[in-house]
Amino acid sequence: KKFRLMGWHLVQTTNPNEMKLIDNSGTEFVRQMANLSAGVAAGFGNGFLSAAANNVLKRDVGTTTTVNGFVFGTEE
């Protein structure tokens, strides 16, 4: 099954000024260039479907930080 990313809310303890949500194939769903220490929330209507079955959702911030929050979606 594939996941469909429908939205997220994340807060970082430090601000690396960039965060990406990607799947195992390297497909980039979100690139956030904002003050993430203030928290970011997003909803995507129909969402973003993973490129292949059994991919996992990954977060890449490019530096060491703690991220709190959640992502939500469906499995198809």
C-alpha positions as CSV (number, residue, x, y, z in Angstrom):
1,K,0.0,0.0,0.0
2,K,1.0,3.6,-0.6
3,F,0.5,6.4,1.9
4,R,-1.2,9.7,1.1
5,L,0.2,12.6,3.1
6,M,-2.8,14.9,3.9
7,G,-1.3,17.4,6.4
8,W,1.1,18.0,9.3
9,H,1.9,20.2,12.2
10,L,5.6,20.3,13.3
11,V,7.6,22.4,15.8
12,Q,11.5,22.3,16.0
13,T,13.6,23.2,19.0
14,T,16.2,24.9,16.7
15,N,15.6,26.7,13.4
16,P,17.7,25.2,10.5
17,N,15.5,27.3,8.2
18,E,14.6,24.4,6.0
19,M,12.7,21.1,6.4
20,K,11.7,18.5,3.9
21,L,9.2,15.7,4.0
22,I,10.2,13.0,1.5
23,D,9.5,9.3,0.8
24,N,12.0,6.5,0.3
25,S,12.2,7.2,-3.4
26,G,13.3,10.7,-2.8
27,T,10.1,12.3,-3.8
28,E,9.8,15.6,-2.0
29,F,6.4,16.5,-0.7
30,V,7.1,19.6,1.3
31,R,10.0,22.0,1.6
32,Q,9.4,24.5,4.3
33,M,11.6,27.6,4.5
34,A,10.2,29.4,7.5
35,N,10.7,29.9,11.2
36,L,9.9,26.4,12.2
37,S,10.5,27.0,15.9
38,A,7.2,28.9,15.9
39,G,5.5,25.8,14.4
40,V,4.1,25.1,11.0
41,A,0.7,23.6,10.1
42,A,-0.5,22.6,6.7
43,G,-3.3,20.8,5.0
44,F,-3.2,19.6,1.4
45,G,-6.7,19.0,0.1
46,N,-6.3,15.6,-1.7
47,G,-2.8,15.3,-0.4
48,F,0.4,13.8,-1.9
49,L,0.5,10.1,-2.9
50,S,3.8,8.2,-2.2
51,A,5.7,7.3,-5.4
52,A,5.7,3.5,-4.6
53,A,4.1,0.9,-2.3
54,N,5.8,0.3,1.1
55,N,7.7,3.6,1.0
56,V,8.2,5.4,4.3
57,L,7.8,9.1,5.1
58,K,11.0,10.8,6.1
59,R,11.9,14.2,7.5
60,D,15.1,15.9,6.6
61,V,16.3,19.1,8.3
62,G,19.9,19.2,7.3
63,T,21.1,19.7,10.9
64,T,20.6,18.2,14.4
65,T,17.3,19.3,15.9
66,T,14.4,17.9,17.9
67,V,11.0,17.9,16.1
68,N,7.7,17.5,17.8
69,G,4.3,17.2,16.2
70,F,2.4,15.0,13.9
71,V,1.7,14.1,10.2
72,F,-1.6,12.6,9.0
73,G,-3.0,10.9,6.0
74,T,-4.4,7.7,4.6
75,E,-3.1,4.4,3.2
76,E,-4.2,3.2,-0.2
